[in-house]
Amino acid sequence: MKDMRRTVLFLLSFFFIVISGFTDPLSEGMYTRERLMQVYRNEIAETSSHEIAASEVGEWYDIIETSLFMLIRRTELFRGSMRLIITDWKNARCMMYPDGTFLVSTGLLDYIDSLLFMDTSGSTRKIRNLNNERENFFAPIAAVCVAQFALNYYNTAKNTALSPEQLYTVDIMASVLLTIAGYPQGLLETWLNRLAVLYADTETAKIFASFSTGSVKPAARLEQLNGNRDDITHLYEEISGVLFALQNRRGTADARTVLSNLLQLFPQSLYINRLNALIAHQAWLNSLDKRDTEMAAILPAAVYDNASVFTFFQSADFMFENDDDEQSDYVSKTMPTRNNSALYEQAKKAYSDYLTMIYEAGSASSYAYLLASSPLTHERDTVLSIAEQADLFHTGADDKTARANYAALLSLLRKDYTKAQQLLADCLDSSARKTTGKVLFVTTGFPADERLIRCNYFRILKKLNNKIGAAKERQWLIDVLKAPAAVVPIVLRNVSVGDTVDKLLSAWNKPSTIIYNYYSERWLYRLLNTELIIRSKDGDGTVLQMSIGFPSSLTLFNDIRTGDSREAFEKVCGKPMYRSCDALIYHKQGNLLQVMYGNNKIRNITIRNINEKR
């Protein structure tokens, strides 16, 4: 215990020393979280004294981590480091602290298991899917905690309860996060019903005392949640639309308008401010000529951008015969002009607003990337120190965003090509972090597109005149980017990518919901747990993309469906080509399959064209 305290004190002192090199938003973000955390220090110290290893809760560890990944990483709520504490307490406890630490007690897990055992007895199907039942029970409980973090509903005063209005808003956000994460409808309502039953019994009410919300009873929360159904739908459509724009780099202008309105409703929300920073940065990048940017900036989000990959590869490939023809200055080429200075200032302010609330290494590194184009010398002078500290903060994490950006900046600013090459080589190391000991962290994921990192790596190898390495990377990129010799459509109940809307309607009937933007329409078939992207800009109404969630009755190939194991999938589709957007990418029959796994089980399959052009 003394060693743990000594480690924590050392890390805190280290951070307070190094933040002197940061710009104000970054240091303020650390201090802001630290002030909020003071209220919970004693509580965390007590819980950590009862902390147990992941192995002591068996399969529950994978269930908890998968659920948190879906609720926090997949929703793009937060990509920072998050400690997970599993404490051996008999009382039920679940909490997400202001710094991202997540706590869950064995008392809660034991209660879930005891209730599910009674529910599943006599049901072969439920027994067979026990871990799915466990996750569906746990997810809404976690979602309420995550929603409080997303809305930043914390107070520096001890024992301050949420107001009824805040509590109802948390429930709305929790419902939205569950839907975006891909969970079935109605899980939160089921949990609130169960919570009402728990509080009707004096003994179980004591065990679940930490879930008490004062005068607002679970039945009142449930009634309010049902009454807020239209607000939930509207907020889901707005946030999911922003995520679609971010992840596909389409509809950025619409997303900025939506976020402007959401910020008026939730000015202190970590989630909305984070999305605003990323969309604002994306708008700035869209205003630049990619030929001037030389290397790809990696945003801390799951962005799939085929067009940028082609552009950066061609730019680096063209350099092959003109290695010495690159003496122009990156700063002067990308410095804001009269046409895009407003976009630049908006992006800078958006990052400042977010990073003032909380420190996040990936966002800090992309903020450094933005400052590299600043017209102000004192801001440019901070770029490498910000990027280096972000890289150190995320050392050992699966998310390589901070490291990739630091490497790119070392190259762009002509500081250290050799170190940049070494950092990018580490980014491309596919070895995953292993969970050992008691100190656990929630998986960060790998949101970056490996192809963009390889484009940057390819360029740096050529800078270093490493002809063998450069030729190897060039061939790798050619292999993953080349058009397939033939395309055999992957058909899901008589529908495949490239089909017309008429054919889709004939096969699947009308969707449950259609969400519109300028470039495309999102057709949601809730009974199939599937979302289709339809081209709308050119008016041809063809299917661009099909995403199958978990669970779904849809099958592909030899009866493969979501929920099956990675091993079963790869027996049919082979090994993945690369990593992108927290998923593994496979090429099959001339199609691209983007597969997200949780605990080595398929959570989502997205089918699209290998060389799509939208």
Phi, psi and omega per residue, in radians:
M1 nan -0.694 3.117
K2 -1.121 -0.660 3.124
D3 -1.113 -0.702 3.123
M4 -1.087 -0.786 3.139
R5 -1.103 -0.709 -3.141
R6 -1.095 -0.692 3.120
T7 -1.119 -0.773 -3.136
V8 -1.091 -0.789 3.141
L9 -1.094 -0.675 3.119
F10 -1.103 -0.797 -3.129
L11 -1.101 -0.731 3.133
L12 -1.106 -0.773 -3.141
S13 -1.130 -0.634 3.106
F14 -1.090 -0.806 -3.122
F15 -1.112 -0.700 -3.126
F16 -1.187 -0.480 3.081
I17 -1.280 -0.837 -3.019
V18 -1.309 -0.412 -3.083
I19 -1.211 -0.217 3.077
S20 -1.091 -0.409 3.101
G21 -1.494 -0.127 -3.111
F22 -1.487 2.806 2.981
T23 -1.339 2.879 -2.997
D24 -0.904 -0.793 -3.091
P25 -0.992 -0.664 -3.073
L26 -1.234 -0.805 3.122
S27 -1.148 -0.686 3.133
E28 -1.131 -0.644 3.110
G29 -1.079 -0.702 3.101
M30 -1.162 -0.794 -3.124
Y31 -1.143 -0.657 -3.140
T32 -1.056 -0.834 3.134
R33 -1.153 -0.653 -3.125
E34 -1.126 -0.692 3.108
R35 -1.094 -0.767 3.139
L36 -1.168 -0.591 -3.090
M37 -1.280 -0.348 -3.125
Q38 -0.978 -0.595 -3.132
V39 -1.113 -0.499 -2.984
Y40 -1.861 0.054 -3.049
R41 -1.033 -0.830 -3.127
N42 -1.113 -0.687 3.138
E43 -1.104 -0.776 3.141
I44 -1.170 -0.666 3.105
A45 -1.073 -0.715 3.141
E46 -1.188 -0.771 -3.118
T47 -1.177 -0.678 -3.110
S48 -1.195 -0.400 3.083
S49 -1.217 -0.314 3.092
H50 -1.904 0.258 -3.078
E51 -1.187 2.477 3.137
I52 -2.138 2.828 -3.133
A53 -1.305 2.742 3.139
A54 -1.015 -0.620 -3.091
S55 -1.103 -0.391 -3.079
E56 -1.372 -0.204 3.086
V57 -1.947 0.147 3.045
G58 1.042 -2.298 -3.074
E59 -1.221 -0.253 3.135
W60 -1.044 -0.587 -3.120
Y61 -1.054 -0.818 3.138
D62 -1.123 -0.626 3.131
I63 -1.144 -0.799 3.137
I64 -1.086 -0.826 -3.081
E65 -1.144 -0.706 3.119
T66 -1.088 -0.782 -3.133
S67 -1.085 -0.791 3.133
L68 -1.149 -0.647 3.096
F69 -1.075 -0.798 -3.119
M70 -1.145 -0.686 -3.083
L71 -1.365 -0.490 -3.008
I72 -1.943 -0.819 -3.088
R73 -1.435 -0.814 -3.089
R74 -1.156 -0.550 3.126
T75 -1.400 -0.077 -3.076
E76 1.046 0.624 3.112
L77 -1.313 -0.746 -3.056
F78 -2.818 2.361 3.123
R79 -2.053 0.206 -3.138
G80 -1.379 3.068 3.108
S81 -1.173 2.410 -3.117
M82 -2.388 2.036 3.079
R83 -1.418 2.467 3.079
L84 -1.989 2.101 3.109
I85 -1.917 2.073 3.006
I86 -1.840 1.990 -3.020
T87 -1.924 2.476 -3.087
D88 -1.494 1.271 3.123
W89 -2.005 2.475 3.104
K90 -1.309 -0.555 3.116
N91 -1.327 2.569 -3.141
A92 -1.298 2.318 -3.123
R93 -2.607 2.387 3.046
C94 -2.652 2.199 -3.022
M95 -2.718 2.486 2.967
M96 -2.047 2.113 -3.052
Y97 -1.500 2.894 -3.064
P98 -1.042 -0.430 -3.140
D99 -1.572 0.043 3.135
G100 1.720 -0.112 3.073
T101 -1.099 2.345 -3.123
F102 -2.053 2.263 -3.106
L103 -2.025 2.391 3.011
V104 -2.507 2.440 -3.092
S105 -1.774 2.700 3.087
T106 -1.162 -0.445 3.096
G107 -1.047 -0.698 3.096
L108 -1.172 -0.774 -3.120
L109 -1.121 -0.700 3.120
D110 -1.129 -0.697 3.127
Y111 -1.112 -0.779 3.123
I112 -1.017 -0.792 -3.130
D113 -1.116 -0.714 -3.123
S114 -1.141 -0.690 3.134
L115 -1.223 -0.720 3.135
L116 -1.180 -0.581 3.113
F117 -1.066 -0.705 3.109
M118 -1.214 -0.674 -3.120
D119 -1.210 -0.629 -3.030
T120 -1.561 -0.263 -3.121
S121 -1.048 2.182 -3.114
G122 1.631 -0.150 3.131
S123 -1.977 1.844 -3.129
T124 -1.087 -0.700 -3.118
R125 -1.090 -0.780 -3.105
K126 -1.206 -0.624 3.099
I127 -1.136 -0.725 3.134
R128 -1.115 -0.567 -3.117
N129 -1.867 0.613 -3.046
L130 -1.007 -0.744 -3.114
N131 -1.157 -0.568 3.049
N132 -1.150 -0.724 3.104
E133 -1.099 -0.709 3.106
R134 -1.062 -0.822 -3.103
E135 -1.135 -0.716 3.133
N136 -1.163 -0.441 3.064
F137 -1.339 -0.800 -3.064
F138 -1.268 -0.646 -3.004
A139 -0.953 -0.834 -3.133
P140 -1.175 -0.533 3.071
I141 -1.127 -0.820 3.105
A142 -1.140 -0.648 -3.080
A143 -1.069 -0.645 3.111
V144 -1.119 -0.729 3.100
C145 -1.143 -0.750 -3.135
V146 -1.146 -0.655 3.138
A147 -1.126 -0.653 3.082
Q148 -1.081 -0.727 3.082
F149 -1.119 -0.765 -3.120
A150 -1.049 -0.674 -3.112
L151 -1.508 -0.173 3.131
N152 1.114 0.694 -3.140
Y153 -1.544 1.290 3.080
Y154 -2.242 2.833 -3.098
N155 -2.425 2.564 3.137
T156 -1.383 -0.183 3.099
A157 -1.548 2.501 -3.113
K158 -1.257 2.595 3.022
N159 0.960 0.641 3.095
T160 -1.606 2.027 -3.122
A161 -1.458 2.687 3.053
L162 -1.184 2.507 3.055
S163 -1.241 2.779 3.095
P164 -0.941 -0.715 -3.139
E165 -1.109 -0.743 3.103
Q166 -1.116 -0.729 -3.126
L167 -1.092 -0.752 3.125
Y168 -1.147 -0.636 3.112
T169 -1.182 -0.676 3.067
V170 -1.031 -0.757 3.133
D171 -1.118 -0.669 3.091
I172 -1.089 -0.853 -3.124
M173 -1.122 -0.676 3.117
A174 -1.063 -0.733 3.125
S175 -1.108 -0.717 3.116
V176 -1.123 -0.785 -3.126
L177 -1.104 -0.694 3.099
L178 -1.066 -0.715 -3.137
T179 -1.190 -0.801 3.130
I180 -1.086 -0.648 -3.139
A181 -1.238 -0.217 3.065
G182 1.686 0.274 3.139
Y183 -1.432 2.720 3.125
P184 -1.098 2.708 3.104
Q185 -1.164 2.587 2.972
G186 1.573 0.033 -3.099
L187 -1.168 -0.697 -3.127
L188 -1.187 -0.683 3.102
E189 -1.080 -0.723 3.109
T190 -1.083 -0.734 3.140
W191 -1.133 -0.757 3.131
L192 -1.120 -0.620 3.039
N193 -1.100 -0.776 3.121
R194 -1.114 -0.689 -3.132
L195 -1.121 -0.642 3.091
A196 -1.101 -0.706 3.115
V197 -1.163 -0.700 3.134
L198 -1.028 -0.769 -3.081
Y199 -1.326 -0.176 3.068
A200 -1.367 -0.266 3.127
D201 -1.896 2.216 -3.049
T202 -1.069 -0.743 -3.089
E203 -1.184 -0.866 3.140
T204 -1.185 -0.504 3.093
A205 -1.075 -0.625 3.101
K206 -1.160 -0.734 -3.134
I207 -1.111 -0.603 -3.106
F208 -1.796 0.491 -3.100
A209 -1.033 -0.573 -3.106
S210 -1.201 -0.255 3.131
F211 -1.586 0.001 -3.135
S212 -1.142 2.400 3.119
T213 -2.054 0.687 3.055
G214 1.142 -2.251 -3.064
S215 -1.331 -0.254 -3.122
V216 -1.545 1.872 -3.096
K217 -1.418 2.753 3.125
P218 -0.957 -0.651 -3.135
A219 -1.119 -0.649 3.110
A220 -1.206 -0.674 3.094
R221 -1.097 -0.747 3.140
L222 -1.112 -0.760 3.128
E223 -1.089 -0.748 3.130
Q224 -1.162 -0.680 3.129
L225 -1.072 -0.786 3.104
N226 -1.125 -0.609 3.111
G227 -1.269 -0.350 -3.129
N228 -1.672 0.325 -3.036
R229 -0.985 -0.752 -3.135
D230 -1.134 -0.693 3.118
D231 -1.130 -0.674 3.123
I232 -1.117 -0.804 3.139
T233 -1.068 -0.770 -3.113
H234 -1.124 -0.785 -3.132
L235 -1.161 -0.680 3.087
Y236 -1.053 -0.823 -3.117
E237 -1.090 -0.647 -3.122
E238 -1.251 -0.845 -3.110
I239 -1.204 -0.737 3.123
S240 -1.137 -0.558 3.073
G241 -1.178 -0.676 3.068
V242 -1.123 -0.754 3.118
L243 -1.091 -0.690 3.110
F244 -1.096 -0.760 3.120
A245 -1.093 -0.734 -3.135
L246 -1.150 -0.817 -3.024
Q247 -1.339 -0.342 -3.130
N248 -2.037 -0.023 -3.109
R249 0.914 0.751 3.081
R250 -2.357 2.318 3.121
G251 1.421 0.517 -3.108
T252 -1.086 -0.690 -3.129
A253 -1.089 -0.763 3.095
D254 -1.093 -0.706 -3.128
A255 -1.114 -0.659 3.123
R256 -1.127 -0.672 3.102
T257 -1.135 -0.773 3.125
V258 -1.060 -0.791 -3.108
L259 -1.161 -0.610 3.077
S260 -1.032 -0.724 3.117
N261 -1.232 -0.714 -3.135
L262 -1.157 -0.585 3.125
L263 -1.173 -0.470 3.057
Q264 -1.229 -0.569 3.115
L265 -1.417 -0.657 -3.063
F266 -2.261 1.173 -3.049
P267 -1.102 -0.477 -3.100
Q268 -1.763 0.139 -3.114
S269 -1.238 2.160 3.053
L270 -1.049 -0.745 -3.067
Y271 -1.093 -0.913 -3.092
I272 -1.155 -0.690 3.108
N273 -1.160 -0.618 3.087
R274 -1.147 -0.827 3.118
L275 -1.065 -0.655 3.136
N276 -1.105 -0.723 3.116
A277 -1.107 -0.759 -3.103
L278 -1.186 -0.744 3.130
I279 -1.192 -0.680 3.111
A280 -1.112 -0.704 3.094
H281 -1.152 -0.702 3.107
Q282 -1.081 -0.703 3.096
A283 -1.092 -0.682 3.098
W284 -1.130 -0.810 3.128
L285 -1.062 -0.645 3.124
N286 -1.126 -0.399 -3.114
S287 -1.451 -0.160 -3.094
L288 -1.652 2.655 2.989
D289 -1.415 2.074 -3.071
K290 -1.048 -0.385 3.096
R291 -1.185 -0.393 3.131
D292 -1.546 -0.367 -3.045
T293 -1.440 -0.339 3.053
E294 1.133 -0.913 -3.074
M295 -2.225 2.723 -3.071
A296 -1.441 2.247 2.954
A297 -1.374 2.347 -3.117
I298 -1.798 1.916 3.094
L299 -1.359 2.564 -3.141
P300 -1.368 1.091 -3.128
A301 -2.758 2.770 -3.121
A302 -1.394 1.522 -3.098
V303 -1.887 2.151 3.088
Y304 -1.887 1.942 -2.998
D305 -2.360 1.530 -3.102
N306 -1.059 -0.716 -3.080
A307 -1.061 -0.743 -3.138
S308 -1.156 -0.664 3.116
V309 -1.047 -0.818 3.106
F310 -1.043 -0.792 -3.087
T311 -1.102 -0.831 -3.106
F312 -1.220 -0.566 3.069
F313 -1.164 -0.810 3.133
Q314 -1.086 -0.676 3.114
S315 -1.091 -0.798 3.127
A316 -1.210 -0.642 -3.119
D317 -1.182 -0.668 3.113
F318 -1.089 -0.535 -3.132
M319 -1.152 -0.277 -3.045
F320 -0.972 -0.691 -3.125
E321 -1.701 -0.021 -3.061
N322 -2.360 0.886 -3.066
D323 -1.007 -0.598 -3.054
D324 -1.549 -0.060 -3.054
D325 -1.634 0.825 -3.135
E326 -2.509 1.078 -3.101
Q327 -1.809 -0.084 -3.121
S328 -1.227 2.747 -3.009
D329 -1.574 2.227 -3.140
Y330 -1.042 -0.719 -3.087
V331 -1.068 -0.831 -3.102
S332 -1.171 -0.549 -3.122
K333 -1.304 -0.473 -3.058
T334 -1.983 0.036 3.134
M335 -1.082 2.457 -3.097
P336 -0.977 2.476 3.078
T337 -1.973 -3.119 3.118
R338 -1.022 -0.581 -3.075
N339 -1.295 -0.528 -3.058
N340 -2.221 0.193 -3.121
S341 -1.103 -0.603 3.124
A342 -1.126 -0.724 3.108
L343 -1.087 -0.690 -3.134
Y344 -1.123 -0.839 -3.120
E345 -1.123 -0.626 3.108
Q346 -1.149 -0.709 3.121
A347 -1.149 -0.746 -3.140
K348 -1.095 -0.741 3.124
K349 -1.162 -0.695 -3.130
A350 -1.088 -0.748 3.082
Y351 -1.122 -0.735 3.128
S352 -1.050 -0.767 3.133
D353 -1.061 -0.745 -3.101
Y354 -1.285 -0.869 -3.052
L355 -1.234 -0.300 3.014
T356 -1.211 -0.442 -3.127
M357 -1.473 -0.680 -3.076
I358 -2.772 2.530 3.083
Y359 -1.501 2.334 3.072
E360 -2.452 2.114 -2.988
A361 -1.042 -0.805 -3.121
G362 -1.067 -0.764 3.123
S363 -1.194 -0.624 3.089
A364 -1.092 -0.681 -3.128
S365 -1.204 -0.669 3.105
S366 -1.277 -0.503 3.013
Y367 -1.121 -0.725 3.081
A368 -1.061 -0.719 3.111
Y369 -1.039 -0.731 3.124
L370 -1.125 -0.748 -3.113
L371 -1.177 -0.339 3.109
A372 -1.107 -0.321 3.116
S373 -1.779 0.125 -3.066
S374 -1.156 2.456 3.039
P375 -1.314 -0.132 -3.094
L376 -1.705 2.132 -3.076
T377 -1.051 -0.739 -3.080
H378 -1.150 -0.474 3.052
E379 -1.310 -0.722 3.120
R380 -1.129 -0.538 -3.127
D381 -1.172 -0.323 -3.123
T382 -1.599 -0.149 -2.952
V383 -0.979 -0.942 -3.043
L384 -1.214 -0.582 3.111
S385 -1.187 -0.701 3.092
I386 -1.097 -0.814 -3.097
A387 -1.152 -0.684 -3.141
E388 -1.147 -0.772 -3.139
Q389 -1.151 -0.636 3.076
A390 -1.083 -0.717 3.114
D391 -1.115 -0.763 3.125
L392 -1.118 -0.628 -3.114
F393 -1.131 -0.582 -3.072
H394 -1.805 0.227 3.123
T395 -1.022 2.240 3.138
G396 1.620 -0.172 3.134
A397 -1.415 2.737 3.085
D398 -1.197 -0.594 -3.130
D399 -1.261 2.055 -3.080
K400 -1.799 0.286 -3.096
T401 -0.993 -0.895 -3.084
A402 -1.090 -0.729 -3.137
R403 -1.170 -0.720 -3.140
A404 -1.136 -0.696 3.132
N405 -1.229 -0.678 3.092
Y406 -1.085 -0.756 3.112
A407 -1.080 -0.785 -3.140
A408 -1.074 -0.699 -3.130
L409 -1.218 -0.639 3.057
L410 -1.030 -0.630 3.130
S411 -1.362 -0.855 -3.089
L412 -1.062 -0.638 -3.126
L413 -1.576 0.153 3.036
R414 1.000 0.785 -3.071
K415 -1.776 -0.835 -3.049
D416 -2.780 1.595 -3.120
Y417 -1.177 -0.628 -3.107
T418 -1.141 -0.799 3.109
K419 -1.132 -0.672 3.109
A420 -1.049 -0.737 3.128
Q421 -1.108 -0.727 -3.133
Q422 -1.150 -0.700 -3.139
L423 -1.144 -0.741 -3.141
L424 -1.210 -0.598 3.074
A425 -1.059 -0.681 3.092
D426 -1.150 -0.668 3.113
C427 -1.036 -0.570 -3.074
L428 -1.570 -0.007 3.054
D429 -1.262 2.097 -3.014
S430 -1.460 0.019 -3.114
S431 -1.153 2.375 -3.092
A432 -1.680 2.665 3.072
R433 -1.146 2.418 3.119
K434 -1.875 2.480 -3.131
T435 -1.506 2.071 3.114
T436 -2.389 2.626 3.073
G437 1.249 -2.930 -3.079
K438 -1.498 -0.547 -3.063
V439 -1.354 1.922 -3.042
L440 -1.932 2.631 3.061
F441 -2.337 2.482 3.105
V442 -1.234 2.339 -3.131
T443 -0.951 2.301 -3.136
T444 -1.395 -0.415 -3.055
G445 1.470 3.126 3.099
F446 -2.268 1.362 -3.047
P447 -1.234 -0.422 -3.064
A448 -1.160 2.724 3.017
D449 -1.555 2.014 -3.094
E450 -0.984 -0.525 -3.128
R451 -1.114 -0.670 3.119
L452 -1.182 -0.693 3.097
I453 -1.102 -0.674 3.133
R454 -1.218 -0.573 3.042
C455 -1.069 -0.765 3.091
N456 -1.130 -0.711 3.130
Y457 -1.120 -0.744 3.105
F458 -0.996 -0.811 -3.121
R459 -1.119 -0.744 -3.100
I460 -1.204 -0.667 3.091
L461 -1.047 -0.637 3.105
K462 -1.260 -0.592 3.052
K463 -1.042 -0.659 -3.115
L464 -1.490 0.042 -3.134
N465 1.057 0.546 3.075
N466 -1.522 1.481 -2.998
K467 -1.185 -0.635 -3.131
I468 -1.194 -0.823 3.130
G469 -1.120 -0.728 -3.141
A470 -1.120 -0.719 3.135
A471 -1.123 -0.646 3.115
K472 -1.140 -0.780 3.128
E473 -1.168 -0.663 3.122
R474 -1.060 -0.774 -3.136
Q475 -1.155 -0.664 3.111
W476 -1.054 -0.799 -3.125
L477 -1.145 -0.704 3.102
I478 -1.067 -0.734 -3.103
D479 -1.110 -0.680 -3.101
V480 -1.465 -0.324 -3.094
L481 -1.731 -0.280 -3.049
K482 -1.151 2.556 3.121
A483 -1.188 2.438 3.132
P484 -1.157 2.573 3.125
A485 -1.120 -0.602 3.115
A486 -2.637 2.639 3.126
V487 -2.113 2.118 3.036
V488 -1.884 1.947 -3.062
P489 -0.992 2.497 3.021
I490 -1.621 1.931 -2.977
V491 -1.698 2.209 3.067
L492 -2.013 1.839 -3.106
R493 0.837 0.964 3.040
N494 1.254 0.259 3.118
V495 -2.260 2.444 3.102
S496 -2.528 2.903 3.080
V497 -1.025 2.337 -3.117
G498 1.742 -0.227 3.125
D499 -1.254 2.801 3.137
T500 -1.471 2.819 3.078
V501 -1.055 -0.660 3.137
D502 -1.051 -0.749 3.130
K503 -1.170 -0.691 3.110
L504 -1.068 -0.827 -3.126
L505 -1.112 -0.637 3.123
S506 -1.141 -0.650 -3.074
A507 -1.501 -0.691 -3.003
W508 -2.019 -0.065 -3.054
N509 1.144 -2.913 -3.071
K510 -1.293 2.572 3.129
P511 -1.316 2.889 3.072
S512 -1.181 -0.657 -3.080
T513 -2.611 2.573 2.974
I514 -2.169 2.210 3.105
I515 -1.971 2.194 -2.977
Y516 -1.821 2.576 2.738
N517 -2.527 -3.109 -3.009
Y518 -1.090 -0.659 -3.013
Y519 -1.536 -0.564 -3.008
S520 -2.731 2.979 3.056
E521 -2.109 2.475 3.089
R522 -1.855 1.989 -3.139
W523 -1.738 2.071 -3.118
L524 -1.822 2.122 3.039
Y525 -1.884 1.667 -2.995
R526 -1.187 -0.622 -3.139
L527 -1.143 -0.512 3.103
L528 -1.663 -0.106 -3.080
N529 0.910 0.860 -3.048
T530 -2.362 2.480 3.096
E531 -2.134 2.299 3.109
L532 -2.013 2.440 3.061
I533 -1.766 2.173 -3.106
I534 -1.962 2.288 3.102
R535 -1.189 2.242 3.122
S536 -2.136 -0.384 -3.058
K537 -1.035 -0.812 -3.097
D538 -1.604 -0.032 3.042
G539 1.342 0.150 -3.109
D540 -1.504 -0.248 3.011
G541 1.021 0.855 3.110
T542 -1.844 2.734 3.129
V543 -1.370 2.089 -3.138
L544 -1.639 -0.536 -2.974
Q545 -2.755 2.540 3.096
M546 -2.273 2.180 -3.133
S547 -2.108 2.128 -3.100
I548 -1.856 2.134 3.128
G549 -1.565 -3.064 3.120
F550 -2.102 2.264 -0.037
P551 -1.506 2.826 3.087
S552 -2.645 2.578 3.113
S553 -1.454 -0.152 -3.130
L554 -1.256 2.478 3.107
T555 -2.240 2.708 3.054
L556 -2.430 2.696 -3.083
F557 0.969 -2.288 -3.071
N558 -1.498 1.117 3.129
D559 1.045 0.582 3.037
I560 -1.376 2.372 3.094
R561 -2.530 2.906 3.089
T562 -1.081 2.495 -3.047
G563 1.780 -0.334 3.085
D564 -1.292 2.883 -3.082
S565 -1.365 2.741 3.051
R566 -1.061 -0.669 3.135
E567 -1.038 -0.772 -3.131
A568 -1.138 -0.698 -3.139
F569 -1.135 -0.770 -3.057
E570 -1.319 -0.281 2.989
K571 -1.127 -0.517 -3.126
V572 -1.641 -0.713 -2.978
C573 -1.844 -0.084 3.135
G574 1.401 -2.962 -3.097
K575 -1.401 2.710 3.138
P576 -1.209 2.665 3.099
M577 -1.435 -0.709 -3.125
Y578 -2.914 3.103 3.123
R579 -1.864 2.529 3.094
S580 -2.924 2.430 3.002
C581 0.985 0.772 -3.141
D582 1.112 0.249 -3.053
A583 -2.241 2.952 2.987
L584 -1.846 2.457 -3.047
I585 -1.878 2.241 3.130
Y586 -2.100 2.579 2.985
H587 -1.927 2.188 -3.106
K588 -2.531 2.167 3.099
Q589 1.000 0.535 -3.134
G590 1.425 0.115 3.113
N591 -1.920 2.754 3.048
L592 -1.811 2.238 3.086
L593 -2.029 2.092 3.136
Q594 -1.803 1.921 -2.979
V595 -2.015 2.124 3.068
M596 -1.748 2.286 3.141
Y597 -1.937 2.660 2.963
G598 -2.397 2.097 -3.078
N599 0.968 0.691 3.122
N600 1.081 0.369 3.039
K601 -2.042 2.516 -3.096
I602 -1.194 2.142 3.087
R603 -1.773 -0.503 -3.119
N604 -2.762 2.445 3.036
I605 -2.187 2.160 3.072
T606 -1.990 2.214 3.135
I607 -1.870 2.266 3.117
R608 -2.630 3.003 3.068
N609 -1.271 2.572 3.138
I610 -1.104 -0.824 3.140
N611 -1.973 1.029 -3.075
E612 -1.199 2.560 3.045
K613 -2.279 2.079 -3.055
R614 -1.901 nan nan
